[in-house]
Amino acid sequence: EKTVPIPEKLNEWAPRPPPEFVRDVMGSSAGAGSGEFHVYRHLRRREYQRQDFMDAMAEKQRLDEEFQKKLERNKMVAEEQTAKRRRKRQKLKEKKLQAKKNKLEQKKQEKEPDQSQERGSSEDDEEDSKEEEEKEDDAEEPSFVMGR
């Protein structure tokens, strides 16, 4: 029944910026009071903290940039692998299709031997040259047969 307040993400701590105008400039001359050392110590601590914060932010930014570069590199490698595998799958698919066509043509030739002899040797020469070209193109022939 009651609304629950959801706290927002807290902002990251950041040191106060250095003062633009310093009123109480302390010198190194003798005669400074005993309380001046504590003021100096506090200012020095705050400045070192600010510098450490800036160094940490620069390091974080550098690591983020390296991470983004690494992601891009990994993405490119993955895309290259995917493209290579896609080409290989397509090649196998075309090879299967060609084998299927050749098988159908052989069955037709067996059924109609007299008609195929008339068309003759010119088609056979073309098929032989195509098969030789395919054998030359197949540098990465798989060592197993898929689908059997």
SVG drawing of the C-alpha trace seen along z (x, -y; Angstrom):
<svg xmlns="http://www.w3.org/2000/svg" viewBox="-2 -37 64 84">
<polyline fill="none" stroke="black" stroke-width="0.4" points="0.0,0.0 2.9,-2.3 5.2,-3.6 8.7,-2.4 11.4,-5.0 14.1,-3.4 17.4,-5.1 19.2,-6.3 22.7,-5.5 25.1,-7.5 27.4,-9.8 31.0,-8.9 33.0,-10.8 35.0,-13.7 37.3,-16.0 36.6,-19.7 38.3,-21.7 41.3,-23.7 40.5,-27.3 40.8,-29.9 42.1,-32.5 44.1,-31.7 43.7,-34.5 46.0,-33.2 49.3,-32.6 51.8,-31.1 55.4,-31.8 58.4,-29.9 59.4,-32.8 59.9,-32.4 57.2,-33.4 54.3,-31.4 52.0,-30.3 51.7,-26.7 48.2,-26.4 49.5,-27.2 51.1,-23.8 47.8,-22.0 46.2,-24.2 49.1,-23.5 48.9,-19.8 45.2,-19.8 45.6,-21.7 48.5,-19.4 46.4,-16.3 43.5,-17.6 45.7,-18.4 47.4,-14.9 43.9,-13.4 42.8,-15.4 45.9,-14.4 45.4,-10.7 41.8,-10.9 42.8,-12.4 45.4,-9.7 42.8,-7.0 40.3,-8.5 43.0,-8.6 43.9,-5.0 40.2,-4.0 39.8,-5.8 42.8,-4.1 41.6,-0.7 38.2,-1.4 39.7,-2.3 41.8,0.8 38.8,2.9 36.8,1.3 39.7,2.0 39.8,5.6 36.1,6.0 36.4,4.6 39.3,6.9 37.4,9.9 34.3,8.9 36.4,8.7 38.0,12.1 34.5,13.6 33.2,12.1 36.1,13.4 35.6,16.9 31.8,16.7 32.5,15.6 35.0,18.4 32.6,21.0 29.8,19.5 31.9,19.9 32.8,23.4 29.1,24.3 28.1,22.7 30.8,24.6 29.7,27.9 26.1,27.1 27.0,26.2 29.0,29.4 26.1,31.5 23.8,29.8 26.2,30.4 26.6,34.1 22.8,34.4 22.5,32.9 25.2,35.1 23.4,38.2 20.1,37.2 21.8,36.6 23.4,40.1 20.0,41.6 18.6,39.8 21.5,41.0 20.9,44.6 17.2,44.4 17.7,42.7 21.0,44.0 20.3,43.3 19.3,39.7 22.2,38.9 24.7,40.3 23.4,38.0 24.0,34.9 27.2,36.4 30.6,35.6 30.5,31.9 28.4,31.9 30.6,34.7 33.7,32.6 32.1,29.6 31.1,31.7 34.6,33.2 36.2,29.7 33.8,28.5 34.6,31.5 38.4,30.9 37.9,27.2 36.0,28.2 38.7,30.6 41.3,27.9 39.2,25.4 38.7,27.9 41.7,27.1 39.9,27.9 38.0,31.1 36.4,32.5 37.7,35.8 34.2,37.1 31.0,37.3 28.0,35.4 24.4,36.7 25.1,40.4"/>
</svg>
